[in-house]
């Protein structure tokens, strides 16, 4: 069921999104060769407490952590562990917080260390740009298909592929609400975007083919061909004036 947000709801979600953005920025700044993904999970738990918010992911569909840490071919939902990060690893940090009755959700991708591999840098650039292009479509009268088509067209034009098995989503009082927001589709298709809707737009882009499989940790999705993956995500409100990003 579609749940439109009031101006007060949007104000609260913007507050939560700003907190989440600060937490993700601090986590990204800590990424370097030699640390474990569990180190980042511990820090995420400390930051959640310090900002007075609750973690959205902990316990959601039995997920046992606050933070998702997905490395290289892991696309999303990677479970923090004693895995040591090495220079050149591509790390996805995905996190949600619950603030005054509402969730926000965001993700960033970073390259560990000083690796200057041009394909990795291009993968991150294209995925980040695809998110921005998708957000520009998030306005009243457009559809989720307009968002997905714009993302997919840009990604494919730049030689990469978007994942089809995993999609963005509505968000608010529940972490996952209607509508689904795919990173592919036909212009004019899908659900119409209306003022008061809040959605999580999250391109997941890979260097190889789009087929996925479950990772060994039982939570992560990985590329079936072991291609590299990047993931960026913002929580965005649909307003009469255009898209409003909560997690910038």
C-alpha positions as CSV (number, residue, x, y, z in Angstrom):
1,X,0.0,0.0,0.0
2,X,1.3,3.5,-0.9
3,X,2.0,5.6,2.1
4,X,2.3,9.4,1.4
5,X,4.2,11.5,3.9
6,X,3.1,14.7,5.4
7,X,5.3,17.8,5.6
8,X,6.1,16.9,9.2
9,X,7.0,13.3,8.3
10,X,9.4,14.7,5.6
11,X,11.0,17.0,8.1
12,X,11.6,14.1,10.5
13,X,13.0,11.9,7.7
14,X,15.3,14.7,6.5
15,X,16.7,14.9,10.0
16,X,17.3,11.2,10.1
17,X,18.8,11.3,6.6
18,X,21.3,13.9,7.6
19,X,22.4,11.8,10.6
20,X,22.8,8.8,8.4
21,X,24.9,10.8,5.9
22,X,27.2,11.9,8.7
23,X,27.6,8.3,9.9
24,X,28.4,6.9,6.5
25,X,30.9,9.7,5.9
26,X,32.7,8.8,9.1
27,X,32.7,5.1,8.2
28,X,34.1,5.8,4.7
29,X,36.9,7.9,6.2
30,X,38.0,5.0,8.3
31,X,38.3,2.6,5.3
32,X,42.0,1.6,4.7
33,X,44.0,-1.6,4.0
34,X,44.4,-3.8,7.0
35,X,41.2,-3.2,8.9
36,X,38.4,-5.8,9.1
37,X,34.8,-5.2,8.1
38,X,33.9,-6.1,11.7
39,X,35.9,-3.0,12.8
40,X,33.5,-0.9,10.7
41,X,30.5,-2.7,12.1
42,X,31.7,-1.9,15.7
43,X,32.2,1.7,14.7
44,X,28.8,1.9,13.1
45,X,27.2,0.6,16.4
46,X,29.1,3.3,18.4
47,X,28.0,6.1,16.0
48,X,24.3,5.0,16.1
49,X,24.4,5.3,19.9
50,X,26.2,8.6,19.8
51,X,23.7,10.2,17.4
52,X,20.7,8.8,19.3
53,X,19.2,6.8,16.4
54,X,18.3,3.1,16.0
55,X,19.8,0.8,13.4
56,X,17.3,-0.1,10.7
57,X,19.0,-3.3,9.4
58,X,19.7,-5.1,12.7
59,X,17.2,-7.9,13.0
60,X,15.5,-7.0,9.7
61,X,14.7,-10.4,8.0
62,X,17.1,-11.9,10.6
63,X,20.1,-9.8,9.5
64,X,22.5,-9.8,12.5
65,X,24.4,-6.5,11.9
66,X,23.9,-2.8,11.8
67,X,26.0,-2.3,8.6
68,X,26.2,-4.1,5.3
69,X,29.8,-4.5,4.0
70,X,30.0,-5.9,0.6
71,X,33.4,-6.5,-1.0
72,X,34.3,-6.8,-4.7
73,X,31.9,-9.3,-6.4
74,X,29.5,-9.0,-3.4
75,X,26.8,-6.6,-4.6
76,X,24.8,-5.9,-1.4
77,X,24.0,-7.3,2.1
78,X,27.5,-8.5,2.8
79,X,27.8,-9.5,6.5
80,X,30.7,-7.9,8.5
81,X,33.3,-10.4,9.5
82,X,37.0,-10.8,10.3
83,X,37.8,-10.3,6.6
84,X,40.8,-8.0,6.2
85,X,40.4,-5.3,3.5
86,X,43.3,-5.1,1.0
87,X,44.4,-2.3,-1.2
88,X,42.2,-2.2,-4.4
89,X,39.2,-3.9,-2.8
90,X,35.9,-2.3,-3.7
91,X,33.8,-1.9,-0.5
92,X,30.1,-1.1,-0.4
93,X,28.8,0.5,2.8
94,X,25.0,0.3,3.1
95,X,23.1,1.4,6.2
96,X,19.8,2.5,7.5
97,X,18.7,4.4,10.6
98,X,15.4,4.8,12.4
99,X,14.7,8.3,13.7
100,X,11.5,9.4,15.4
101,X,9.3,6.7,13.7
102,X,10.9,6.8,10.3
103,X,13.6,4.9,8.4
104,X,16.2,6.3,5.9
105,X,18.6,4.2,3.8
106,X,21.8,5.1,2.0
107,X,24.9,3.5,0.5
108,X,28.3,4.5,-0.8
109,X,31.1,2.6,-2.5
110,X,34.8,3.2,-1.9
111,X,38.1,1.8,-3.3
112,X,40.3,0.7,-0.4
113,X,43.8,2.2,-0.4
114,X,45.4,4.0,-3.4
115,X,44.5,1.7,-6.2
116,X,44.2,3.7,-9.4
117,X,42.8,0.9,-11.6
118,X,40.9,2.8,-14.3
119,X,38.0,0.2,-14.6
120,X,37.3,0.4,-10.9
121,X,37.3,4.2,-10.9
122,X,35.0,4.2,-13.9
123,X,32.7,1.7,-12.3
124,X,32.3,4.0,-9.3
125,X,31.9,7.1,-11.4
126,X,29.2,5.6,-13.6
127,X,27.3,4.2,-10.6
128,X,27.4,7.5,-8.8
129,X,26.3,9.4,-11.9
130,X,23.5,6.8,-12.6
131,X,22.1,7.6,-9.1
132,X,22.1,11.3,-9.8
133,X,20.5,10.7,-13.2
134,X,17.8,8.5,-11.6
135,X,17.1,11.1,-8.9
136,X,16.5,13.8,-11.6
137,X,13.6,11.7,-12.8
138,X,12.0,11.6,-9.3
139,X,9.4,14.2,-9.8
140,X,5.6,14.3,-9.8
141,X,4.0,12.9,-13.0
142,X,7.0,10.7,-13.8
143,X,7.1,7.0,-13.0
144,X,9.4,4.4,-11.5
145,X,9.9,3.3,-15.0
146,X,11.3,6.7,-15.9
147,X,13.8,6.3,-13.1
148,X,14.8,2.8,-14.1
149,X,15.1,3.5,-17.8
150,X,17.3,6.5,-17.3
151,X,19.6,4.6,-15.0
152,X,19.9,1.6,-17.3
153,X,20.4,3.6,-20.4
154,X,23.3,5.6,-18.9
155,X,24.9,2.5,-17.4
156,X,24.8,0.5,-20.6
157,X,26.0,3.4,-22.6
158,X,29.1,3.4,-20.5
159,X,29.8,-0.3,-20.9
160,X,28.4,-1.7,-17.6
161,X,25.2,-3.6,-16.6
162,X,22.6,-3.0,-13.9
163,X,21.4,-5.8,-11.6
164,X,17.8,-6.9,-12.2
165,X,17.3,-9.2,-9.2
166,X,17.5,-6.4,-6.6
167,X,15.7,-3.1,-6.7
168,X,15.1,0.2,-4.8
169,X,12.0,0.7,-2.7
170,X,9.6,3.0,-0.9
171,X,10.6,3.8,2.6
172,X,9.1,5.5,5.7
173,X,7.6,3.9,8.8
174,X,8.7,0.6,7.3
175,X,12.1,0.0,5.9
176,X,10.7,-1.5,2.7
177,X,7.4,0.1,1.4
178,X,5.7,0.3,-1.9
179,X,6.6,1.0,-4.7
180,X,9.5,-1.0,-5.9
181,X,12.0,1.2,-7.8
182,X,14.0,-1.0,-10.3
183,X,17.2,0.2,-12.0
184,X,15.7,-0.8,-15.3
185,X,12.4,-0.4,-17.1
186,X,10.4,1.4,-19.7
187,X,9.7,5.1,-19.7
188,X,6.2,5.7,-18.6
189,X,5.9,2.3,-17.0
190,X,5.7,1.3,-13.4
191,X,4.1,3.4,-10.7
192,X,3.3,7.1,-11.0
193,X,5.3,9.3,-8.7
194,X,3.2,11.6,-6.4
195,X,4.1,14.4,-4.0
196,X,4.6,12.8,-0.5
197,X,6.2,9.6,-1.8
198,X,9.6,8.8,-0.4
199,X,11.8,6.2,-2.2
200,X,15.2,4.7,-1.9
201,X,16.9,4.9,-5.3
202,X,19.9,2.6,-5.5
203,X,21.7,1.6,-8.7
204,X,23.7,-1.6,-8.4
205,X,26.1,-1.8,-11.3
206,X,28.5,-4.6,-12.4
207,X,31.4,-5.0,-14.7
208,X,30.1,-8.3,-16.1
209,X,26.7,-9.9,-16.5
210,X,23.7,-9.1,-14.3
211,X,23.0,-12.7,-13.0
212,X,23.4,-13.0,-9.3
213,X,23.7,-15.8,-6.7
214,X,23.7,-16.0,-2.9
215,X,27.0,-15.6,-1.1
216,X,28.5,-18.0,1.4
217,X,27.5,-15.8,4.4
218,X,23.9,-16.5,3.6
219,X,23.0,-12.9,3.3
220,X,25.0,-11.3,0.5
221,X,24.2,-11.3,-3.2
222,X,27.2,-11.8,-5.5
223,X,27.8,-11.6,-9.2
224,X,27.5,-15.1,-10.7
225,X,30.5,-14.4,-13.0
226,X,32.6,-12.8,-10.1
227,X,32.4,-9.4,-11.9
228,X,33.0,-6.3,-9.7
229,X,30.0,-4.4,-8.3
230,X,29.3,-0.9,-7.1
231,X,26.3,0.5,-5.2
232,X,25.2,4.0,-4.3
233,X,21.9,4.9,-2.7
234,X,19.9,7.9,-1.5
235,X,16.6,8.3,0.2
236,X,14.6,10.9,-1.8
237,X,11.2,12.6,-1.4
238,X,9.0,13.4,-4.3
239,X,7.9,17.1,-3.9
240,X,6.1,19.6,-6.0
241,X,9.4,21.4,-6.4
242,X,11.2,18.2,-7.5
243,X,13.3,15.6,-5.7
244,X,14.5,16.3,-2.2
245,X,17.5,14.2,-1.1
246,X,17.5,13.3,2.6
247,X,20.9,11.5,2.8
248,X,23.2,13.9,0.8
